[in-house]
């Protein structure tokens, strides 16, 4: 499944907010079975986006810490 270009532009906080909104819709009377598949698909894309952002941030932090460690030696 290819990621929606609009989702790729979201910040982590915006993606989390959209996920929270989707969860609320799924838990309410608003969500009928016809929309469930689309909401699930959108949630998956948002989760993948958040995971990618977290992974990238983790790598950046590891690099910064490694540089700090090098400079202290």
MIDOSE-1310 file (N, C-alpha, C; in nm, 2 decimals, decimal comma, always signed):
residues 73
xxxx	+0,08/-0,12/+0,00/+0,00/+0,00/+0,00/+0,09/+0,12/+0,00; +0,07/+0,21/-0,10/+0,15/+0,33/-0,11/+0,09/+0,44/-0,01; +0,18/+0,51/+0,05/+0,14/+0,61/+0,14/+0,08/+0,74/+0,07; -0,03/+0,79/+0,13/-0,09/+0,91/+0,08/+0,00/+1,03/+0,09
xxxx	+0,03/+1,10/-0,02/+0,12/+1,22/-0,01/+0,08/+1,32/+0,10; -0,05/+1,34/+0,12/-0,09/+1,43/+0,22/-0,05/+1,39/+0,36; -0,05/+1,26/+0,38/-0,01/+1,20/+0,51/+0,14/+1,23/+0,53; +0,22/+1,21/+0,42/+0,36/+1,23/+0,43/+0,40/+1,37/+0,48
xxxx	+0,31/+1,47/+0,45/+0,34/+1,61/+0,49/+0,31/+1,64/+0,64; +0,24/+1,55/+0,70/+0,19/+1,57/+0,84/+0,31/+1,57/+0,94; +0,30/+1,65/+1,04/+0,40/+1,64/+1,15/+0,35/+1,51/+1,23; +0,44/+1,47/+1,32/+0,40/+1,36/+1,41/+0,28/+1,39/+1,49
xxxx	+0,27/+1,51/+1,55/+0,16/+1,56/+1,63/+0,03/+1,56/+1,55; +0,04/+1,61/+1,43/-0,08/+1,61/+1,34/-0,13/+1,47/+1,31; -0,04/+1,38/+1,28/-0,08/+1,24/+1,25/-0,14/+1,17/+1,38; -0,09/+1,20/+1,49/-0,14/+1,14/+1,62/-0,28/+1,20/+1,64
xxxx	-0,30/+1,33/+1,62/-0,43/+1,39/+1,63/-0,53/+1,33/+1,54; -0,49/+1,30/+1,41/-0,58/+1,23/+1,32/-0,62/+1,09/+1,36; -0,52/+1,02/+1,42/-0,54/+0,89/+1,47/-0,64/+0,89/+1,58; -0,63/+0,99/+1,67/-0,72/+1,00/+1,79/-0,86/+1,03/+1,74
xxxx	-0,87/+1,11/+1,64/-1,00/+1,15/+1,58/-1,07/+1,02/+1,52; -0,99/+0,94/+1,45/-1,04/+0,82/+1,39/-1,09/+0,72/+1,49; -1,01/+0,71/+1,60/-1,05/+0,62/+1,71/-1,18/+0,66/+1,77; -1,20/+0,79/+1,79/-1,33/+0,85/+1,84/-1,44/+0,81/+1,75
xxxx	-1,42/+0,83/+1,62/-1,52/+0,80/+1,52/-1,56/+0,65/+1,52; -1,46/+0,57/+1,53/-1,48/+0,42/+1,54/-1,56/+0,38/+1,66; -1,54/+0,45/+1,77/-1,60/+0,42/+1,89/-1,74/+0,48/+1,91; -1,78/+0,57/+1,81/-1,91/+0,64/+1,82/-2,01/+0,58/+1,73
xxxx	-2,12/+0,63/+1,73/-2,23/+0,59/+1,64/-2,21/+0,64/+1,50; -2,11/+0,73/+1,48/-2,09/+0,79/+1,35/-2,03/+0,69/+1,25; -1,96/+0,59/+1,30/-1,89/+0,49/+1,22/-1,99/+0,38/+1,18; -2,02/+0,37/+1,05/-2,09/+0,25/+1,01/-2,00/+0,16/+0,94
xxxx	-2,04/+0,04/+0,91/-1,96/-0,06/+0,85/-1,90/-0,02/+0,72; -1,97/+0,06/+0,65/-1,92/+0,10/+0,52/-1,79/+0,19/+0,53; -1,78/+0,27/+0,64/-1,67/+0,36/+0,66/-1,55/+0,29/+0,73; -1,58/+0,18/+0,80/-1,48/+0,11/+0,88/-1,35/+0,07/+0,80
xxxx	-1,37/+0,02/+0,68/-1,26/-0,02/+0,60/-1,17/+0,10/+0,56; -1,23/+0,21/+0,52/-1,16/+0,33/+0,49/-1,08/+0,39/+0,61; -1,15/+0,39/+0,72/-1,09/+0,44/+0,84/-0,97/+0,35/+0,89; -0,99/+0,22/+0,87/-0,88/+0,13/+0,91/-0,76/+0,15/+0,82
xxxx	-0,79/+0,17/+0,69/-0,68/+0,19/+0,59/-0,60/+0,32/+0,62; -0,68/+0,42/+0,65/-0,62/+0,55/+0,68/-0,54/+0,54/+0,81; -0,59/+0,47/+0,91/-0,52/+0,45/+1,04/-0,38/+0,38/+1,01; -0,39/+0,28/+0,93/-0,26/+0,21/+0,90/-0,16/+0,30/+0,84
xxxx	-0,20/+0,38/+0,74/-0,11/+0,48/+0,68/-0,05/+0,58/+0,78; -0,14/+0,62/+0,87/-0,09/+0,72/+0,97/+0,00/+0,65/+1,07; -0,02/+0,53/+1,11/+0,06/+0,45/+1,20/+0,20/+0,43/+1,13; +0,20/+0,40/+1,01/+0,33/+0,38/+0,94/+0,41/+0,51/+0,93
xxxx	+0,34/+0,62/+0,91/+0,40/+0,75/+0,91/+0,46/+0,78/+1,04; +0,39/+0,76/+1,15/+0,44/+0,79/+1,28/+0,56/+0,70/+1,32; +0,55/+0,57/+1,28/+0,66/+0,48/+1,31/+0,79/+0,53/+1,23; +0,77/+0,57/+1,11/+0,89/+0,62/+1,03/+0,95/+0,75/+1,10
xxxx	+0,86/+0,84/+1,14/+0,91/+0,96/+1,21/+0,98/+0,92/+1,34; +0,93/+0,83/+1,42/+1,00/+0,79/+1,54/+1,13/+0,72/+1,51; +1,13/+0,64/+1,41/+1,26/+0,57/+1,37/+1,36/+0,67/+1,33; +1,32/+0,76/+1,25/+1,42/+0,86/+1,20/+1,47/+0,95/+1,32
xxxx	+1,38/+0,98/+1,41/+1,43/+1,06/+1,52/+1,52/+0,98/+1,61; +1,49/+0,85/+1,63/+1,58/+0,76/+1,71/+1,72/+0,76/+1,65; +1,72/+0,74/+1,51/+1,85/+0,74/+1,45/+1,93/+0,87/+1,46; +1,86/+0,98/+1,45/+1,92/+1,11/+1,47/+1,98/+1,13/+1,61
xxxx	+1,90/+1,08/+1,71/+1,95/+1,09/+1,84/+2,07/+1,00/+1,87; +2,07/+0,88/+1,81/+2,18/+0,79/+1,82/+2,31/+0,86/+1,76; +2,29/+0,92/+1,65/+2,41/+0,98/+1,58/+2,46/+1,10/+1,66; +2,37/+1,18/+1,72/+2,41/+1,29/+1,80/+2,49/+1,24/+1,93
xxxx	+2,44/+1,14/+1,99/+2,50/+1,08/+2,11/+2,64/+1,02/+2,07; +2,65/+0,96/+1,96/+2,77/+0,90/+1,91/+2,88/+1,01/+1,89; +2,83/+1,12/+1,83/+2,92/+1,24/+1,80/+2,97/+1,30/+1,94; +2,87/+1,31/+2,03/+2,91/+1,36/+2,16/+3,01/+1,27/+2,23
xxxx	+2,99/+1,15/+2,22/+3,08/+1,05/+2,28/+3,22/+1,06/+2,22; +3,23/+1,08/+2,09/+3,35/+1,09/+2,02/+3,43/+1,22/+2,06; +3,35/+1,32/+2,07/+3,41/+1,45/+2,11/+3,47/+1,46/+2,25; +3,41/+1,37/+2,33/+3,46/+1,37/+2,47/+3,58/+1,28/+2,49
x	+3,62/+1,20/+2,39/+3,74/+1,12/+2,40/+3,86/+1,18/+2,37
